[in-house]
Amino acid sequence: MAIMQIVSSFLVGKFLHKIGGRSPIIMVGSLFIIIQTFLLGYLEYVKDEDTFLFISYIAQIFGGFGAGANSTASMAILSSFE
């Protein structure tokens, strides 16, 4: 999760002005964190160990991307106030 958060922070920071406003980035980041929460909740019903591990990694990747996008957009919003 931490590696994906670092990677997504760099990507979102580089393309923040090209992507659009800061508020939509926060909404998309929150959506990724919601997807992570649902995937982690779904793990209770997974019986196969390989599938469990795969879904766990995918969930952490979604959460890391969402957290990186949220933190970068939040810092951009905070630094734009005068």
Beta strands, then each sheet from edge to edge (+ up, - down):
end
